[in-house]
Amino acid sequence: NGWKGHGPVPWSHEPNHGFLRSMAALARAAHAIGEEEEYVRCRDFLRETSAEAAEVLSI
């Protein structure tokens, strides 16, 4: 069924890695070009949906 748009996105479920890595990449890109609001939004979203992914991906 997949993710419903809310709630956790477990890093332990390997099919989620692509989405979680993409969110981390978007956060990094936003930070790199000075888009701090977008960086914070993406960073916080990642931390809220998967604290483990945020730690593993250093976000």
CORGISUL-V743862 format. One record per pair of residues at least 4 apart in sequence whose ideal C-beta (glycine too) atoms are under 7 Angstrom apart, sorted by the first residue. I is the first residue (numbers start at 1). GAP is how many residues later the second one is. D is the distance in whole Angstrom. If there is no record, write none. Layout:
# CORGISUL-V743862
i=(I & I)
gap=(GAP & GAP)
d=(D & D)
This chain:
# CORGISUL-V743862
i=(3 & 8 & 8 & 9 & 9 & 9 & 9 & 9 & 10 & 10 & 11 & 11 & 11 & 11 & 11 & 11 & 16 & 17 & 18 & 19 & 20 & 20 & 20 & 20 & 21 & 21 & 22 & 23 & 23 & 23 & 23 & 24 & 24 & 24 & 24 & 25 & 26 & 26 & 27 & 27 & 27 & 27 & 27 & 27 & 28 & 29 & 30 & 30 & 30 & 30 & 31 & 35 & 36 & 37 & 38 & 39 & 40 & 41 & 42 & 43 & 43 & 44 & 45 & 46 & 46 & 46 & 46 & 47 & 47 & 50 & 51 & 52 & 53 & 54)
gap=(6 & 41 & 42 & 7 & 10 & 11 & 40 & 41 & 6 & 40 & 5 & 9 & 39 & 41 & 42 & 45 & 4 & 4 & 4 & 4 & 4 & 26 & 30 & 33 & 4 & 36 & 4 & 4 & 19 & 22 & 23 & 4 & 22 & 33 & 35 & 4 & 4 & 16 & 4 & 12 & 15 & 16 & 19 & 32 & 4 & 4 & 5 & 8 & 9 & 12 & 8 & 4 & 4 & 4 & 4 & 4 & 4 & 4 & 4 & 4 & 16 & 4 & 4 & 4 & 7 & 8 & 13 & 4 & 7 & 4 & 4 & 4 & 4 & 5)
d=(6 & 6 & 6 & 5 & 7 & 6 & 4 & 5 & 6 & 6 & 7 & 6 & 5 & 4 & 4 & 6 & 6 & 6 & 6 & 7 & 7 & 7 & 6 & 4 & 6 & 7 & 6 & 7 & 6 & 6 & 5 & 6 & 6 & 4 & 5 & 6 & 6 & 5 & 6 & 5 & 4 & 5 & 7 & 6 & 6 & 7 & 4 & 4 & 4 & 6 & 4 & 6 & 6 & 6 & 6 & 6 & 6 & 6 & 6 & 6 & 5 & 6 & 6 & 6 & 6 & 5 & 5 & 6 & 4 & 6 & 6 & 6 & 6 & 5)
